[in-house]
Amino acid sequence: MSKWKELAAWMYGDARKDVGFWYSHPLWEVDGLSEEQLYWTPNPKGLCILWHVGHIAHRERTHLGLFLQELDPDSLIPPQYDVFGPDWHSAEEIRKSIGSVEGVFDWVRGVREESHKYVESLSEEDFHKTTQKSGGMTVAHWLFITTAHTSLHIGRIQLLRSLIEGEYDRAC
């Protein structure tokens, strides 16, 4: 196995099984939260925890599926999950669009599964390639930009959870 592939597998791995980056698991971060807590915002213009969870999957699917795999954009994101894209949506708009929280969680798990399959399919040479839709950046660039983006939103999830739970200095 290549060093690039080992690093990518770790970045998209599972920290609960001691084989991955600890800032890559939105569902782990929300384990035990109620639906009410997932929709809570500190103010009416804030983003709820569930938005961050869905947004992570939305961007991961877009970055890997569209920019790297060059899949049909209409097949990447189910329409009910468009609310997790780059535009702001209220918790109520999200609630009306998605169907169920468990459906979102199933979709997030499916997105991560697709990402794992894609990373596993790569050869050492693939990490240095670009695609027509990659904006001139290599596969490695997009893989690691995506995990950095995920980490940013995991931090926001942790902050919101600490506010909900009243643990203001909760360690990461």
C-alpha positions in Angstrom: 0.0 0.0 0.0 1.2 3.5 -0.8 1.9 6.1 1.8 -0.7 8.4 0.2 -3.3 5.7 0.3 -2.5 4.9 4.0 -2.8 8.6 4.9 -6.1 8.9 3.0 -7.5 5.7 4.6 -6.6 7.1 8.0 -8.2 10.5 7.2 -11.4 8.8 6.2 -11.1 6.0 8.7 -12.9 5.2 11.9 -11.3 6.6 15.1 -13.7 4.4 17.2 -11.8 1.4 15.8 -8.5 3.2 16.3 -7.9 3.4 12.5 -8.7 7.0 11.8 -8.6 10.7 12.3 -10.7 11.7 15.3 -12.2 14.8 13.6 -13.8 12.9 10.8 -16.9 11.4 12.3 -20.0 13.6 12.5 -22.3 10.8 13.6 -20.0 9.9 16.5 -20.1 13.5 17.6 -23.9 13.6 17.8 -24.4 10.2 19.4 -26.9 10.4 22.2 -28.4 13.8 21.2 -32.1 14.1 20.9 -33.9 15.4 17.8 -34.7 18.6 19.7 -31.0 19.0 20.5 -30.0 18.4 16.8 -32.2 21.2 15.7 -31.3 23.7 18.5 -29.6 26.9 17.5 -28.1 29.6 19.9 -30.1 32.2 17.9 -32.6 32.3 15.1 -29.9 32.9 12.4 -27.6 30.1 13.7 -27.0 26.8 12.1 -28.2 23.7 14.0 -26.0 20.7 14.6 -28.0 18.6 12.1 -27.1 21.1 9.4 -23.4 20.7 10.1 -23.8 16.9 10.0 -25.6 17.0 6.6 -23.3 19.7 5.3 -20.3 17.5 5.9 -21.8 14.7 3.8 -23.1 17.1 1.1 -19.6 18.6 0.6 -17.8 15.3 0.8 -20.1 13.8 -1.8 -19.7 16.9 -4.0 -15.9 17.1 -3.7 -15.3 13.4 -4.3 -18.2 12.5 -6.5 -18.3 15.6 -8.7 -14.7 17.0 -8.7 -12.8 13.7 -8.6 -15.1 10.9 -9.9 -16.8 13.3 -12.3 -20.2 11.7 -11.6 -23.5 13.2 -12.8 -24.2 16.1 -10.5 -27.9 15.3 -10.5 -27.2 11.8 -9.0 -25.0 13.0 -6.1 -27.3 14.7 -3.6 -30.9 13.6 -3.0 -33.2 16.6 -3.5 -34.4 16.6 0.2 -30.8 17.1 1.3 -30.1 20.2 -0.9 -30.7 22.1 2.4 -27.3 21.0 3.5 -25.5 22.8 0.7 -23.6 26.0 1.0 -26.7 28.2 1.5 -28.1 29.0 4.9 -31.4 27.3 5.9 -33.3 27.6 9.1 -33.8 24.6 11.3 -37.5 24.6 10.4 -36.7 24.6 6.6 -34.4 21.6 7.2 -37.0 19.8 9.3 -39.6 20.3 6.4 -37.2 19.1 3.7 -35.4 16.1 5.1 -38.1 13.6 6.1 -36.4 12.1 9.2 -33.2 12.6 11.2 -32.6 8.8 10.8 -32.8 9.2 7.1 -30.1 11.8 7.2 -28.0 9.6 9.3 -28.4 6.7 6.9 -27.4 9.0 4.0 -24.4 10.3 5.9 -23.3 6.7 6.5 -23.8 5.9 2.8 -21.8 8.9 1.7 -18.9 7.8 4.0 -19.1 4.3 2.6 -18.9 5.7 -1.0 -15.8 7.7 0.1 -14.2 4.7 1.6 -14.7 2.7 -1.6 -13.3 5.5 -3.7 -10.2 5.9 -1.5 -9.6 2.2 -1.5 -9.8 2.1 -5.3 -7.0 4.6 -5.8 -3.5 3.7 -6.9 -0.4 5.6 -5.9 -0.4 7.4 -9.2 -4.1 8.4 -8.9 -3.3 10.7 -6.0 -1.2 12.9 -8.3 -3.8 13.2 -11.1 -6.2 15.9 -11.8 -9.6 15.6 -13.5 -11.5 18.0 -15.8 -13.6 19.2 -12.9 -10.9 19.4 -10.2 -10.0 22.9 -10.9 -6.4 21.9 -11.5 -6.0 20.4 -8.0 -4.9 16.8 -7.6 -6.9 14.0 -6.1 -4.7 14.3 -2.9 -5.5 18.0 -2.7 -9.3 17.4 -2.8 -9.2 14.5 -0.4 -7.4 16.5 2.2 -9.3 19.7 1.6 -12.4 17.7 2.3 -11.2 16.3 5.6 -10.0 19.8 6.7 -13.5 21.0 5.9 -15.0 18.2 7.8 -12.8 19.0 10.8 -14.0 22.6 10.8 -17.6 21.5 11.0 -16.8 18.8 13.6 -15.4 21.7 15.8 -18.7 23.6 15.3 -20.7 20.5 16.3 -18.6 20.2 19.4 -19.1 23.8 20.3 -22.9 23.6 19.9 -23.0 20.4 21.8 -21.0 21.9 24.7 -23.5 24.8 24.8 -26.4 22.4 24.9 -24.8 20.3 27.6 -23.5 23.2 29.6 -19.9 22.0 29.4 -18.4 25.2 28.2 -14.8 24.0 28.4 -15.4 20.5 27.1 -12.2 19.0 25.7 -12.2 18.0 22.1 
